């Protein structure tokens, strides 16, 4: 009995599967991390206008059309360490706010960890905050975009399979609310 990568059916006792048109295939690996971060969304109506925190969970997937010479997409330990380091340094036990949120200045002045969304390169922000320059507020959708960009920056610095790239990033802010961001064909 044979297995197939082309959506073929395996029929018991048949020597070769009946083949459909070959579909492109790829390898996909995923790593997860959790972090604690506050945010607020004053531009929306409702309870999210108040500062509040979540136990966030992120899943970062990396895909490649072929494996590297060592048989991997990317080494799990190195990817996990890089993604976790970025999140723990910039988001964990901090606050995500829009650059125009008046709380950003007050929390920063008080010595709190603040990650600002919507900044531009004319403002005194970190290079990491520029990853969220076009994202005005830290909605769960915007956090998914940010973490995909940050994960891709981590991946670029690691040995990996040819054409490996970050695919879908899945972010859960509560057990009920989540968002994904990535290429349309992997969502």
C-alpha positions in Angstrom: 0.0 0.0 0.0 1.3 3.5 -0.9 1.0 6.9 0.7 0.8 9.9 -1.6 1.4 13.6 -1.5 -0.9 14.4 -4.3 -4.4 13.9 -2.8 -4.5 10.3 -4.2 -6.8 7.8 -2.6 -5.3 4.7 -1.0 -7.4 1.6 -1.7 -6.8 -1.6 0.2 -5.1 -4.2 -2.0 -4.3 -1.8 -4.8 -0.7 -1.5 -5.7 -0.6 2.2 -6.6 -3.1 4.8 -5.5 -5.5 6.5 -7.9 -3.9 9.9 -8.4 -5.5 13.2 -8.6 -3.8 16.3 -10.1 -0.6 16.9 -8.0 -1.1 19.6 -5.4 2.0 21.6 -4.3 3.4 20.3 -1.0 5.4 21.9 1.7 6.8 21.2 5.2 5.2 23.1 8.1 6.5 23.2 11.7 5.1 25.2 14.6 6.4 26.5 18.0 4.2 28.0 20.8 4.8 30.5 23.5 2.7 32.3 26.2 3.2 35.8 27.6 1.4 38.2 29.9 0.7 41.6 28.5 -1.7 44.5 29.1 -3.3 46.6 26.4 -6.2 49.0 25.8 -8.2 50.0 22.8 -9.6 53.5 23.5 -10.7 53.9 19.9 -13.3 51.2 20.3 -16.4 51.3 22.3 -16.8 48.9 25.1 -14.9 47.5 28.0 -11.6 47.3 26.0 -11.2 51.0 26.3 -9.9 50.3 29.9 -6.4 49.1 30.5 -6.6 45.3 31.0 -4.3 42.3 30.6 -4.4 38.9 29.0 -2.5 35.6 29.1 -1.6 35.6 25.4 -0.7 32.4 23.5 1.1 32.5 20.1 1.7 29.7 17.6 4.3 30.5 14.9 4.4 28.3 11.9 7.3 28.1 9.5 7.0 26.5 6.1 9.4 25.4 3.4 9.0 23.6 0.1 11.9 21.3 0.9 14.0 20.3 3.9 17.5 21.6 4.6 20.5 19.3 4.1 20.1 18.3 7.8 16.5 17.2 7.3 14.8 20.2 9.0 12.8 23.3 8.1 14.6 25.1 11.0 15.9 23.7 14.3 13.1 23.9 16.8 15.2 24.9 19.7 16.8 27.9 17.9 13.4 29.1 16.6 11.7 28.8 20.0 14.6 30.6 21.7 14.6 33.4 19.2 10.8 33.9 19.2 10.6 33.7 23.0 13.5 36.1 23.5 11.8 38.7 21.3 8.4 38.3 23.0 9.9 38.2 26.5 12.1 41.3 25.9 9.5 43.5 24.2 6.0 42.4 25.3 6.0 40.0 28.3 4.9 41.7 31.6 4.5 45.0 29.7 1.8 47.1 28.1 1.0 47.5 24.4 -0.5 50.9 23.5 -1.1 53.1 20.5 1.6 55.8 20.2 -1.0 58.5 20.6 -2.4 56.9 23.8 -1.7 59.4 26.7 -1.0 56.4 29.0 2.0 55.5 26.9 4.0 58.5 28.1 2.9 58.1 31.7 3.8 54.4 31.9 7.1 54.9 30.1 8.0 57.8 32.5 7.1 55.6 35.5 9.6 53.0 34.2 7.1 50.4 32.9 7.7 48.3 29.9 5.7 49.8 27.0 5.5 48.7 23.4 4.0 51.4 21.2 2.0 50.7 18.0 1.6 53.2 15.2 4.9 55.0 15.6 6.9 56.3 12.7 10.6 56.8 12.2 10.4 60.5 13.1 9.4 59.6 16.7 11.8 58.4 19.4 10.9 54.7 19.3 12.9 51.4 19.2 13.5 49.7 15.9 11.3 46.8 17.2 8.4 49.3 17.6 8.8 50.2 13.9 7.6 46.7 13.1 4.2 48.0 14.2 4.4 51.4 12.6 1.5 50.8 10.3 -0.6 49.3 13.1 -2.2 52.1 15.1 -3.6 50.0 18.0 -2.7 46.7 19.7 -5.8 44.7 18.6 -5.4 41.0 18.6 -5.2 41.2 14.8 -2.4 43.7 15.0 -0.5 41.7 17.5 -0.7 38.7 15.1 0.8 40.9 12.3 3.5 42.2 14.7 4.5 38.7 15.9 4.7 37.4 12.3 7.0 40.2 11.4 9.2 39.7 14.5 9.2 35.9 13.9 10.4 36.4 10.3 13.2 38.7 11.6 14.2 35.9 14.0 14.1 33.2 11.2 16.3 35.3 8.9 19.1 35.0 11.4 18.9 31.1 11.7 20.1 28.3 9.5 17.0 26.9 7.8 15.7 25.2 4.7 15.9 27.1 1.4 12.9 29.4 0.9 11.7 28.8 4.6 9.4 31.6 5.7 7.0 32.3 8.5 3.6 31.1 7.5 0.6 31.5 9.8 0.9 33.2 13.2 -2.1 32.4 15.5 -2.6 34.6 18.5 -5.0 33.9 21.3 -5.7 36.7 23.8 -8.4 34.8 25.7 -9.8 31.3 25.4 -12.6 32.8 23.3 -10.8 35.5 21.1 -8.1 34.8 18.6 -6.7 36.0 15.3 -4.4 34.6 12.6 -2.2 36.3 10.1 -0.2 34.9 7.2 -0.4 34.0 3.6 -4.0 33.4 2.5 -3.2 29.8 1.3 -2.1 28.7 4.8 -4.9 30.3 6.8 
